[in-house]
Amino acid sequence: MTEQEKTKQVMGYLIGYQLGSRIIPQMAPGIEGDDICGETLVKGIVDSMKGEQDAAYINEMVDHYQKEFFTMIHKRAEKIGEANLEKGRKYMEENGKRAEVTTLPSGLQYEVVVAGNGEKYDAAVHGEAPKAKVMYKGTLVDGTVFDQSKQPIEFNIRQVIPGFTEALTLMPIGSKWIVTIPANLAYGANGPGSIGPNSTLIFEMELLGLTK
């Protein structure tokens, strides 16, 4: 194998991996590796890059197969979502019995790890959509880490999931909480692949600052 052939091979794999890990799950949430034929996937990518289209795959049956495919994914997601809802319900029921945990009317639960002595969110001072500087780690109820900040991250508090927003408006600056967010205050049925539909989320959150 020549160096050029090896380069093509390696780059083909890297591009395919990026498509499989990012773009394809966004196009078809809930898709799994065994749901599609790898050979025709590669063919479709290459034909698209060449500006060609194979009529054998683009015919009057394409709508039928697309419908069947997405119906299959949707049904599977519904089953997973039902299981996740039940796991989350049981977890929050037990978690809420702990003396350290406060359950809010919305269903959000929090446990104060570090109280913090800074100011709290005040719309009159910080505006309706201030930026929060936060360190966080997000896990599922089984302990799986799905996201974690490597350094302080700043974002608009109105542009995150509702449960995250609610917690940030209650936390004093300098505090660290463990926040349990039910599915309806998180991503609901649209949870991305690393989270899944109707998942209850647990965040270790540290609020470092609020700026208007």
Backbone bond lengths (Angstrom), bond angles and torsions (degrees), N, CA, C in turn:
res aa  C-N    CA-C-N  psi(-1)  N-CA   C-N-CA  omega(-1)  CA-C   N-CA-C  phi
1 M - - - 1.466 - - 1.529 109.22 -
2 T 1.340 115.56 129.12 1.461 119.72 179.89 1.530 110.28 -75.54
3 E 1.332 115.65 165.52 1.458 120.72 179.39 1.529 110.81 -62.89
4 Q 1.328 116.59 -36.37 1.470 120.76 179.09 1.523 110.95 -66.58
5 E 1.329 116.31 -41.80 1.464 120.32 178.29 1.528 110.44 -64.37
6 K 1.337 116.42 -40.45 1.458 120.56 178.66 1.530 110.81 -64.13
7 T 1.328 116.59 -40.00 1.468 121.48 178.43 1.526 110.29 -61.66
8 K 1.335 116.53 -45.16 1.465 120.88 178.60 1.529 110.90 -60.94
9 Q 1.312 115.35 -40.72 1.461 120.59 -177.84 1.527 110.86 -65.87
10 V 1.321 115.71 -48.20 1.464 120.46 -178.99 1.528 111.00 -64.33
11 M 1.321 117.08 -45.58 1.462 120.52 -178.40 1.523 111.35 -67.48
12 G 1.314 116.91 -33.96 1.460 120.27 176.13 1.514 110.99 -61.46
13 Y 1.342 115.27 -41.50 1.463 119.27 179.40 1.525 110.73 -67.57
14 L 1.333 117.23 -44.51 1.464 120.91 -178.32 1.518 111.78 -61.85
15 I 1.336 116.39 -43.33 1.469 120.02 179.00 1.522 110.36 -65.98
16 G 1.337 116.22 -42.10 1.462 120.02 178.18 1.518 111.61 -62.70
17 Y 1.334 116.28 -38.15 1.469 120.03 179.85 1.520 110.39 -65.17
18 Q 1.335 116.90 -41.38 1.461 120.46 178.46 1.529 110.79 -63.39
19 L 1.318 116.56 -41.31 1.465 120.35 177.94 1.528 110.36 -62.36
20 G 1.322 115.17 -44.17 1.462 119.74 -177.14 1.516 113.86 -69.66
21 S 1.322 117.91 -30.45 1.463 120.45 -175.76 1.523 113.38 -92.22
22 R 1.328 118.05 -22.06 1.464 120.12 -174.93 1.528 113.66 -123.42
23 I 1.304 116.12 -60.95 1.457 119.79 -169.93 1.518 112.64 -71.87
24 I 1.315 117.41 -48.34 1.463 120.52 -176.85 1.529 112.32 -62.09
25 P 1.357 120.22 -44.66 1.465 118.95 177.00 1.523 113.53 -60.99
26 Q 1.334 117.28 -29.00 1.464 119.98 176.58 1.526 110.83 -72.60
27 M 1.321 116.57 -37.05 1.463 120.89 178.97 1.522 111.30 -70.32
28 A 1.316 116.11 -37.68 1.470 121.25 -177.21 1.516 108.93 -137.37
29 P 1.354 117.84 79.80 1.464 120.76 -179.98 1.525 111.47 -55.70
30 G 1.311 116.63 136.48 1.455 121.01 179.34 1.514 114.03 93.35
31 I 1.330 117.08 -3.59 1.457 120.35 -178.66 1.523 110.60 -70.02
32 E 1.318 116.74 144.62 1.453 122.56 178.15 1.519 109.15 -122.57
33 G 1.321 115.35 161.07 1.455 120.41 -175.14 1.518 114.55 -56.93
34 D 1.324 116.50 -36.21 1.465 119.94 -177.59 1.526 113.30 -81.09
35 D 1.340 117.07 -2.09 1.469 119.84 -178.00 1.528 113.30 -77.27
36 I 1.311 116.64 -19.27 1.459 119.69 -176.44 1.523 110.73 -129.85
37 C 1.318 115.45 160.93 1.466 122.42 178.04 1.527 108.32 -86.61
38 G 1.333 116.63 117.65 1.460 120.57 -178.26 1.518 112.87 -60.63
39 E 1.324 117.09 -36.69 1.463 121.20 -177.21 1.525 111.29 -63.66
40 T 1.359 116.04 -46.49 1.463 118.31 -179.30 1.530 111.35 -75.66
41 L 1.341 117.39 -25.40 1.465 119.91 173.78 1.523 109.83 -61.61
42 V 1.331 116.03 -49.10 1.465 120.53 178.84 1.522 110.63 -61.55
43 K 1.331 116.33 -41.74 1.468 120.36 179.28 1.525 110.47 -60.83
44 G 1.340 116.33 -42.92 1.460 119.96 -179.95 1.519 111.81 -63.09
45 I 1.330 117.02 -40.00 1.467 121.14 179.41 1.523 110.34 -65.11
46 V 1.322 115.89 -47.47 1.470 120.45 -177.96 1.525 110.66 -65.01
47 D 1.341 117.25 -44.76 1.466 120.41 179.09 1.519 110.44 -60.65
48 S 1.330 116.79 -39.71 1.461 120.54 179.36 1.520 110.83 -63.64
49 M 1.325 117.15 -42.51 1.463 121.32 -179.55 1.528 111.47 -66.62
50 K 1.327 115.66 -29.73 1.470 120.55 179.05 1.524 112.22 -85.44
51 G 1.346 116.25 -9.00 1.461 119.34 -177.28 1.509 112.16 76.45
52 E 1.329 116.63 23.53 1.459 121.48 179.42 1.527 109.23 -110.76
53 Q 1.340 116.33 163.10 1.456 120.69 177.73 1.513 109.18 -146.86
54 D 1.321 116.47 129.09 1.456 121.43 -176.70 1.524 108.93 -87.28
55 A 1.310 115.92 113.66 1.461 121.58 -176.68 1.526 112.67 -62.03
56 A 1.328 116.75 -21.95 1.461 120.11 -179.19 1.526 111.22 -64.97
57 Y 1.327 116.53 -24.12 1.459 120.65 -179.44 1.526 112.32 -104.75
58 I 1.302 116.49 -13.32 1.471 120.71 -179.25 1.527 107.60 -114.66
59 N 1.305 116.82 84.94 1.449 120.83 -179.06 1.525 109.82 -138.86
60 E 1.320 116.31 -164.30 1.464 119.38 -175.72 1.524 112.84 -67.47
61 M 1.336 118.65 -12.02 1.449 121.46 -178.67 1.530 113.19 -89.51
62 V 1.348 118.24 -8.65 1.459 120.28 -172.83 1.531 111.91 -60.83
63 D 1.336 117.43 -40.70 1.464 120.14 179.85 1.530 111.03 -63.71
64 H 1.329 114.94 -39.36 1.462 119.96 179.22 1.521 110.45 -60.85
65 Y 1.330 116.80 -48.64 1.461 120.38 -176.83 1.523 111.63 -68.28
66 Q 1.321 117.01 -36.50 1.460 119.99 177.24 1.528 110.11 -62.55
67 K 1.314 115.81 -43.90 1.470 120.25 179.79 1.517 110.87 -62.36
68 E 1.340 116.83 -45.07 1.460 121.05 179.42 1.534 110.93 -62.37
69 F 1.315 115.54 -41.92 1.458 121.49 -177.08 1.528 111.20 -63.60
70 F 1.338 116.56 -50.05 1.462 119.80 -176.52 1.536 111.87 -73.99
71 T 1.332 117.00 -26.34 1.469 119.67 173.33 1.527 110.15 -65.09
72 M 1.329 116.51 -41.26 1.459 122.02 178.22 1.530 110.75 -61.36
73 I 1.324 116.35 -46.82 1.462 120.93 -179.13 1.526 110.73 -65.14
74 H 1.339 116.11 -41.14 1.463 120.90 -178.82 1.534 110.94 -63.65
75 K 1.327 117.12 -44.00 1.466 120.57 179.98 1.524 110.91 -63.58
76 R 1.318 116.52 -40.61 1.458 119.98 178.75 1.528 110.64 -65.31
77 A 1.338 116.11 -41.37 1.464 120.48 179.50 1.526 110.78 -63.48
78 E 1.336 116.72 -37.15 1.469 120.32 178.59 1.524 110.84 -62.28
79 K 1.331 117.11 -43.60 1.466 120.84 179.34 1.526 111.22 -64.48
80 I 1.331 115.82 -43.13 1.463 119.88 178.86 1.526 109.59 -64.58
81 G 1.347 116.38 -41.23 1.451 121.33 -179.95 1.518 112.33 -62.23
82 E 1.328 116.80 -40.81 1.466 120.86 178.04 1.528 110.62 -63.38
83 A 1.319 116.20 -42.34 1.468 120.47 179.60 1.532 110.48 -66.18
84 N 1.334 116.66 -40.47 1.463 120.65 179.66 1.528 111.62 -65.87
85 L 1.334 116.27 -39.23 1.468 119.78 177.33 1.526 111.21 -59.70
86 E 1.316 116.07 -43.86 1.457 120.44 -178.81 1.535 111.12 -67.44
87 K 1.341 116.81 -41.38 1.461 120.05 177.92 1.527 110.38 -62.56
88 G 1.335 115.57 -41.51 1.454 119.90 179.81 1.515 112.12 -66.86
89 R 1.330 116.25 -40.58 1.469 120.53 179.46 1.526 110.65 -60.84
90 K 1.328 115.79 -46.81 1.467 120.35 -178.81 1.528 110.57 -64.43
91 Y 1.331 115.82 -41.99 1.472 119.27 -179.42 1.519 110.53 -62.42
92 M 1.334 117.54 -46.93 1.456 120.73 -176.72 1.530 111.98 -69.72
93 E 1.311 115.98 -31.71 1.469 119.82 177.32 1.529 110.01 -62.70
94 E 1.336 116.59 -46.12 1.458 120.84 179.48 1.529 111.08 -71.28
95 N 1.313 116.22 -41.61 1.470 120.76 -179.28 1.528 110.97 -61.90
96 G 1.330 116.27 -37.91 1.455 121.09 -178.61 1.514 114.06 -68.12
97 K 1.328 117.76 -16.01 1.470 121.57 178.92 1.524 111.83 -79.15
98 R 1.316 117.25 -16.44 1.455 121.29 -178.32 1.525 110.51 -73.16
99 A 1.321 116.81 136.83 1.466 121.75 -176.65 1.526 112.17 -62.71
100 E 1.332 116.52 -28.08 1.476 119.94 -177.29 1.517 113.00 -76.72
101 V 1.325 116.75 -12.32 1.471 121.27 -172.58 1.524 111.24 -100.47
102 T 1.320 115.24 133.05 1.466 122.27 174.49 1.519 108.94 -106.47
103 T 1.322 117.12 129.85 1.459 122.11 176.89 1.522 108.56 -106.46
104 L 1.314 116.46 122.50 1.461 122.20 -178.26 1.524 110.62 -88.07
105 P 1.340 118.27 162.49 1.472 121.32 179.46 1.528 113.21 -55.57
106 S 1.326 117.45 -30.27 1.468 121.05 -179.95 1.522 112.00 -69.81
107 G 1.343 116.39 -19.53 1.464 121.14 -174.05 1.513 112.28 107.09
108 L 1.330 117.29 -14.20 1.459 121.96 177.52 1.525 110.10 -63.82
109 Q 1.326 116.21 139.15 1.462 121.15 176.07 1.526 109.31 -119.45
110 Y 1.346 115.88 143.84 1.456 118.34 175.63 1.524 111.41 -144.39
111 E 1.331 113.69 151.84 1.457 122.19 176.71 1.522 106.99 -128.31
112 V 1.315 117.59 126.65 1.455 122.03 -179.28 1.527 109.75 -81.85
113 V 1.324 116.06 119.47 1.464 122.11 177.04 1.523 109.33 -94.82
114 V 1.342 115.57 -47.66 1.466 122.78 174.18 1.520 106.44 -126.76
115 A 1.337 117.50 124.06 1.464 120.45 -173.88 1.525 112.53 -66.97
116 G 1.312 118.12 -41.79 1.457 120.50 -177.14 1.515 110.68 73.21
117 N 1.325 116.27 146.62 1.459 119.68 -178.51 1.523 112.75 -124.84
118 G 1.316 116.39 17.30 1.461 120.24 179.11 1.517 111.92 -84.07
119 E 1.321 115.53 -179.93 1.461 120.29 179.89 1.519 111.06 -72.54
120 K 1.327 115.30 155.80 1.451 121.72 174.09 1.526 109.65 -97.10
121 Y 1.311 115.06 166.94 1.454 120.49 176.88 1.522 110.90 -59.84
122 D 1.327 115.08 133.85 1.456 122.47 176.62 1.520 106.65 -140.86
123 A 1.315 116.98 115.86 1.468 120.72 -176.39 1.516 111.81 -56.93
124 A 1.334 117.28 -35.27 1.466 121.01 -178.83 1.530 111.27 -66.95
125 V 1.335 115.90 -28.93 1.466 120.95 -178.35 1.523 111.89 -94.70
126 H 1.335 115.89 -45.90 1.464 121.23 -172.36 1.526 114.25 -98.67
127 G 1.330 116.70 -9.95 1.463 118.98 -176.69 1.518 111.17 86.43
128 E 1.320 116.25 170.84 1.460 120.92 -176.99 1.528 112.95 -72.85
129 A 1.322 117.14 -26.60 1.469 119.90 -176.12 1.527 110.85 -136.62
130 P 1.330 117.06 66.50 1.462 119.00 -179.53 1.523 111.81 -74.40
131 K 1.319 115.01 170.44 1.455 120.56 173.70 1.521 108.62 -95.16
132 A 1.316 115.35 136.11 1.458 121.40 176.79 1.524 108.68 -110.14
133 K 1.317 115.80 139.48 1.467 120.80 173.78 1.520 106.58 -103.10
134 V 1.322 115.95 121.63 1.466 120.76 -167.86 1.526 111.77 -138.44
135 M 1.319 115.62 146.22 1.463 122.97 163.24 1.524 106.26 -112.03
136 Y 1.328 117.27 139.19 1.462 118.10 -176.92 1.525 111.47 -154.47
137 K 1.335 114.05 159.42 1.468 122.40 169.26 1.505 107.25 -136.89
138 G 1.331 117.21 128.10 1.454 122.04 -179.14 1.516 111.45 -109.25
139 T 1.338 116.43 130.62 1.459 120.88 177.47 1.522 110.64 -131.28
140 L 1.327 115.76 160.96 1.452 122.24 171.63 1.530 108.04 -87.32
141 V 1.312 116.89 172.38 1.475 119.66 -177.20 1.529 112.14 -65.74
142 D 1.325 117.70 -18.12 1.469 119.69 178.16 1.521 112.00 -90.27
143 G 1.342 116.60 3.80 1.459 120.97 178.26 1.512 115.31 94.74
144 T 1.325 118.22 -5.54 1.464 121.53 179.05 1.522 110.82 -65.00
145 V 1.331 117.20 125.75 1.459 121.93 177.61 1.530 108.58 -83.80
146 F 1.338 116.67 121.27 1.463 119.38 -179.96 1.527 112.70 -106.40
147 D 1.327 117.20 -15.21 1.468 120.36 178.86 1.514 108.84 -163.34
148 Q 1.335 115.78 147.64 1.461 120.04 179.23 1.518 109.12 -159.24
149 S 1.327 116.19 132.31 1.463 119.88 178.31 1.521 109.25 -78.45
150 K 1.322 116.24 139.93 1.460 121.62 177.87 1.525 110.47 -92.25
151 Q 1.319 115.90 -22.05 1.454 123.42 178.66 1.520 107.42 -151.17
152 P 1.338 118.71 166.74 1.472 119.56 -179.43 1.520 112.12 -54.95
153 I 1.339 115.36 134.47 1.456 121.97 -179.93 1.519 108.86 -115.70
154 E 1.332 116.49 138.19 1.457 121.42 179.66 1.520 109.76 -113.51
155 F 1.331 117.04 132.76 1.458 120.43 -179.44 1.525 109.93 -155.32
156 N 1.320 115.31 161.31 1.461 122.42 176.20 1.526 108.47 -70.28
157 I 1.325 117.37 127.03 1.468 119.05 -175.05 1.522 113.11 -68.91
158 R 1.336 117.81 -14.01 1.466 120.58 178.35 1.520 112.56 -90.91
159 Q 1.312 116.74 -0.79 1.464 120.08 -176.14 1.530 111.99 -111.23
160 V 1.322 116.14 23.45 1.462 121.17 175.58 1.526 108.09 -123.34
161 I 1.324 117.02 178.90 1.466 119.89 -178.16 1.533 110.07 -62.27
162 P 1.337 118.41 149.99 1.468 122.11 -175.07 1.521 114.55 -53.65
163 G 1.324 118.02 -40.26 1.455 120.58 -179.31 1.514 112.37 -65.12
164 F 1.328 116.73 -36.05 1.457 121.64 178.09 1.521 109.21 -67.04
165 T 1.333 115.90 -43.64 1.465 120.94 178.51 1.524 110.76 -60.23
166 E 1.332 116.56 -47.74 1.465 120.49 -178.05 1.528 110.95 -59.04
167 A 1.321 116.91 -44.51 1.464 120.28 -179.40 1.529 110.95 -62.55
168 L 1.321 116.43 -43.39 1.464 120.26 -177.50 1.525 112.45 -65.14
169 T 1.320 117.05 -30.03 1.470 119.45 178.91 1.521 112.30 -77.68
170 L 1.326 117.89 -9.14 1.463 122.09 -178.41 1.533 112.74 -108.00
171 M 1.315 117.45 -23.32 1.460 121.82 -174.59 1.527 112.27 -78.24
172 P 1.319 118.58 133.75 1.464 120.09 170.09 1.531 109.52 -72.12
173 I 1.314 117.13 146.96 1.457 120.22 176.06 1.531 109.12 -60.56
174 G 1.305 114.90 135.32 1.461 120.49 -177.92 1.516 113.58 95.49
175 S 1.332 116.20 -4.26 1.461 119.33 -179.08 1.525 111.54 -90.91
176 K 1.321 114.22 159.06 1.459 121.73 175.59 1.517 107.80 -130.70
177 W 1.316 116.19 123.76 1.466 122.27 -178.90 1.519 110.40 -122.81
178 I 1.330 115.09 155.39 1.471 121.47 164.30 1.517 105.70 -104.74
179 V 1.323 115.57 115.88 1.466 121.93 -173.58 1.527 109.87 -113.02
180 T 1.313 115.96 126.96 1.463 121.11 177.18 1.525 108.11 -106.94
181 I 1.337 115.11 121.25 1.461 121.57 -172.31 1.526 109.93 -113.22
182 P 1.334 118.22 116.25 1.464 119.91 177.70 1.527 110.76 -65.93
183 A 1.310 115.77 160.45 1.465 121.13 -173.80 1.522 113.24 -55.56
184 N 1.340 117.36 -37.86 1.465 119.35 -176.58 1.525 112.48 -70.14
185 L 1.332 117.41 -15.59 1.462 121.19 175.64 1.525 111.34 -104.85
186 A 1.345 115.47 5.28 1.463 121.15 178.65 1.536 108.50 -113.22
187 Y 1.331 117.09 -119.61 1.465 120.49 -177.49 1.521 113.18 -100.24
188 G 1.331 117.26 -5.39 1.454 119.81 -179.52 1.519 111.48 59.14
189 A 1.320 115.14 -141.66 1.467 120.79 -177.93 1.523 112.56 -71.89
190 N 1.340 117.52 -9.42 1.463 121.03 -176.14 1.518 113.15 -100.29
191 G 1.316 117.36 23.28 1.461 119.90 179.18 1.517 111.48 -57.25
192 P 1.338 117.71 131.80 1.471 120.46 179.90 1.513 111.89 -64.71
193 G 1.333 115.63 171.71 1.457 121.15 -173.05 1.509 115.33 -53.27
194 S 1.337 118.12 -40.73 1.462 120.74 -178.03 1.520 112.30 -72.80
195 I 1.341 117.14 -13.71 1.461 122.60 -177.95 1.519 111.24 -110.47
196 G 1.321 116.86 -49.51 1.454 121.72 179.79 1.516 112.16 90.29
197 P 1.327 116.72 159.38 1.471 121.27 -177.02 1.518 113.35 -67.11
198 N 1.340 115.31 141.05 1.468 123.41 174.07 1.528 113.67 56.29
199 S 1.322 115.95 38.37 1.463 120.13 -179.65 1.526 111.57 -90.28
200 T 1.318 115.41 138.00 1.459 122.47 170.07 1.523 107.02 -81.14
201 L 1.338 116.26 134.93 1.460 120.98 -175.30 1.529 111.12 -115.87
202 I 1.326 116.32 144.01 1.456 122.41 178.31 1.526 108.21 -119.97
203 F 1.315 116.49 124.21 1.456 121.02 -179.82 1.530 111.01 -119.95
204 E 1.324 115.25 130.27 1.456 120.34 163.58 1.525 104.67 -88.80
205 M 1.329 116.94 114.60 1.454 121.36 -172.86 1.531 110.28 -122.53
206 E 1.318 115.69 135.10 1.457 121.84 174.58 1.523 107.75 -123.84
207 L 1.314 117.84 118.49 1.469 122.22 -179.40 1.525 108.13 -91.91
208 L 1.329 115.07 116.30 1.466 120.90 -176.51 1.524 112.87 -98.49
209 G 1.339 116.61 -22.22 1.455 118.23 -179.48 1.511 113.16 -177.37
210 L 1.343 115.74 160.79 1.456 123.70 175.35 1.529 108.05 -133.62
211 T 1.312 117.00 128.34 1.459 120.23 178.43 1.512 109.67 -130.83
212 K 1.325 116.23 139.78 1.458 121.96 -177.74 1.511 110.70 -67.19
